[in-house]
């Protein structure tokens, strides 16, 4: 069994992560509040952290920076995810010393999420105890998932989030963590 911490105020996104990965032995704690979540990360030392970029009252990038600077949390695998952040913002963040291990664009298919987590944790090949990963509705094959979901026309374009908090850039570019996106697959 693995322990996971989800830092996200969106109950639906948390539920999707839990339903996708619970059958593989992950047990979850969560907090929608960044300060509380950072305290949880230090006290429970989870095996993996899922961090939403869009948090109420804080930037997930700033939370990532704080987690990576803390001796108790800096080596915990961390996946950042977002629905309203441009890919180039993830690419910029991946160049930082305090970067996440993986970056995910929402929405994401359950199989892709499991595959991404497998790059960081040795998940079993199949669900344990007869568990079945959640199957979420998929977009038509000829249409990218981001277009398949109906969105109101008044919804804003993805935002350019550039508040990375107190950051350090690498002297030389490191191998960039991967960005998983259903539109890329």
C-alpha positions as CSV (number, residue, x, y, z in Angstrom):
1,X,0.0,0.0,0.0
2,X,1.1,3.5,-0.8
3,X,0.0,6.8,0.9
4,X,-0.9,9.8,-1.3
5,X,-1.7,13.4,-0.5
6,X,-4.0,15.4,-2.8
7,X,-3.8,19.1,-2.5
8,X,-6.9,20.4,-4.4
9,X,-10.1,22.2,-3.6
10,X,-12.0,20.5,-6.5
11,X,-13.8,17.5,-5.0
12,X,-14.5,16.0,-8.4
13,X,-10.8,16.1,-9.4
14,X,-9.8,14.5,-6.1
15,X,-12.5,11.8,-6.6
16,X,-11.2,11.0,-10.1
17,X,-7.6,10.6,-8.8
18,X,-8.8,8.4,-5.9
19,X,-11.1,6.2,-8.0
20,X,-8.4,5.8,-10.7
21,X,-5.6,4.9,-8.3
22,X,-7.3,3.4,-5.2
23,X,-7.6,-0.1,-6.8
24,X,-3.8,-0.1,-7.1
25,X,-3.3,0.2,-3.4
26,X,-3.1,3.9,-2.8
27,X,-4.7,5.3,0.3
28,X,-5.5,9.0,0.2
29,X,-5.5,12.1,2.4
30,X,-6.4,15.4,1.0
31,X,-6.7,19.0,1.8
32,X,-8.1,21.9,-0.2
33,X,-6.0,24.4,1.9
34,X,-2.4,24.8,1.0
35,X,-0.9,25.5,4.5
36,X,-2.8,22.6,6.0
37,X,-1.6,20.4,3.1
38,X,2.0,21.4,3.6
39,X,1.7,20.5,7.3
40,X,0.2,17.1,6.3
41,X,3.0,16.5,3.9
42,X,5.6,17.0,6.6
43,X,3.8,14.9,9.3
44,X,2.5,12.0,7.3
45,X,5.3,11.9,4.7
46,X,3.2,10.4,1.9
47,X,4.7,8.2,-0.9
48,X,3.4,10.7,-3.5
49,X,1.8,14.1,-3.7
50,X,-0.8,15.3,-6.2
51,X,-0.8,19.1,-6.4
52,X,-3.3,21.2,-8.3
53,X,-1.9,24.4,-9.8
54,X,-5.2,26.3,-9.4
55,X,-5.7,26.6,-5.6
56,X,-7.9,29.0,-3.7
57,X,-5.7,31.8,-2.2
58,X,-2.4,30.4,-3.4
59,X,-0.5,29.2,-6.5
60,X,0.3,25.5,-6.7
61,X,3.6,26.6,-8.1
62,X,4.4,28.4,-4.9
63,X,3.3,25.4,-2.8
64,X,5.5,23.1,-4.9
65,X,8.5,25.5,-4.3
66,X,7.9,25.3,-0.5
67,X,7.5,21.5,-0.6
68,X,10.8,21.2,-2.6
69,X,12.7,23.5,-0.2
70,X,11.6,21.6,2.9
71,X,14.0,18.8,4.0
72,X,11.1,16.6,5.1
73,X,9.2,16.8,1.8
74,X,11.7,17.6,-1.0
75,X,12.2,14.0,-2.1
76,X,8.6,13.0,-2.2
77,X,7.4,12.3,-5.8
78,X,5.2,15.2,-6.8
79,X,2.7,15.4,-9.7
80,X,1.3,18.9,-10.6
81,X,-1.9,19.1,-12.6
82,X,-4.0,21.8,-14.0
83,X,-6.9,22.5,-16.3
84,X,-6.3,26.2,-17.0
85,X,-2.6,26.5,-17.3
86,X,-0.8,26.8,-20.7
87,X,1.7,24.0,-21.6
88,X,4.5,26.5,-21.9
89,X,4.0,27.5,-18.2
90,X,4.5,23.8,-17.3
91,X,7.6,23.8,-19.5
92,X,9.0,26.9,-17.7
93,X,8.3,25.4,-14.3
94,X,10.1,22.2,-15.3
95,X,13.3,24.1,-15.7
96,X,13.4,25.1,-12.0
97,X,15.3,23.5,-9.2
98,X,12.1,23.2,-7.3
99,X,10.1,21.5,-10.1
100,X,7.6,18.7,-9.9
101,X,8.4,15.2,-11.1
102,X,5.5,15.1,-13.6
103,X,3.0,17.5,-15.1
104,X,-0.5,16.6,-16.1
105,X,-3.2,18.5,-18.1
106,X,-6.8,17.9,-17.1
107,X,-9.0,16.2,-18.0
108,X,-6.9,13.0,-18.0
109,X,-7.9,9.4,-18.7
110,X,-7.6,6.9,-15.8
111,X,-5.2,4.7,-17.7
112,X,-2.9,7.7,-18.4
113,X,-3.0,8.7,-14.8
114,X,-2.0,5.2,-13.7
115,X,0.8,5.2,-16.3
116,X,2.2,8.5,-15.0
117,X,2.1,7.3,-11.4
118,X,3.9,4.1,-12.4
119,X,6.9,6.3,-13.5
120,X,7.2,7.3,-9.8
121,X,5.9,4.4,-7.8
122,X,6.0,0.6,-8.3
123,X,2.3,0.0,-8.7
124,X,1.1,-3.5,-9.2
125,X,0.5,-4.6,-12.8
126,X,-3.2,-5.2,-12.0
127,X,-5.6,-3.8,-9.5
128,X,-5.4,-5.5,-6.1
129,X,-8.1,-7.3,-4.2
130,X,-10.4,-7.5,-7.2
131,X,-10.5,-3.7,-7.5
132,X,-11.5,-2.1,-10.7
133,X,-10.2,1.3,-11.7
134,X,-12.8,3.8,-12.5
135,X,-13.8,4.1,-16.1
136,X,-14.7,7.7,-17.0
137,X,-16.5,8.6,-20.2
138,X,-14.1,9.2,-23.0
139,X,-14.5,11.7,-25.9
140,X,-15.2,10.5,-29.4
141,X,-12.0,9.1,-31.0
142,X,-11.8,11.7,-33.7
143,X,-12.1,14.6,-31.3
144,X,-9.5,15.6,-28.6
145,X,-10.8,15.2,-25.1
146,X,-10.4,18.9,-24.4
147,X,-12.8,19.7,-27.2
148,X,-15.2,16.9,-26.4
149,X,-16.4,18.2,-23.1
150,X,-18.9,21.0,-23.6
151,X,-17.7,24.2,-22.2
152,X,-19.6,27.5,-22.0
153,X,-18.4,30.0,-24.5
154,X,-17.8,32.5,-21.8
155,X,-15.2,30.4,-20.1
156,X,-11.8,32.1,-20.2
157,X,-8.8,30.9,-22.1
158,X,-6.1,29.1,-20.2
159,X,-4.3,31.5,-18.0
160,X,-0.6,32.3,-18.0
161,X,0.4,31.6,-14.4
162,X,3.8,33.0,-13.8
163,X,3.8,33.2,-10.0
164,X,6.4,30.5,-9.1
165,X,7.1,32.0,-5.7
166,X,10.7,32.3,-4.5
167,X,12.4,30.2,-7.2
168,X,15.9,29.1,-8.2
169,X,16.7,28.3,-11.8
170,X,19.0,25.5,-12.7
171,X,22.4,26.6,-13.9
172,X,22.1,24.1,-16.8
173,X,18.9,22.7,-18.2
174,X,18.1,19.4,-16.5
175,X,16.2,16.6,-18.2
176,X,12.7,17.9,-18.3
177,X,10.0,15.9,-16.5
178,X,7.3,14.7,-18.8
179,X,4.0,16.5,-19.4
180,X,1.1,14.1,-19.9
181,X,-1.8,15.3,-21.9
182,X,-4.6,13.4,-23.4
183,X,-4.4,15.7,-26.5
184,X,-0.9,14.4,-27.1
185,X,-1.8,10.8,-27.0
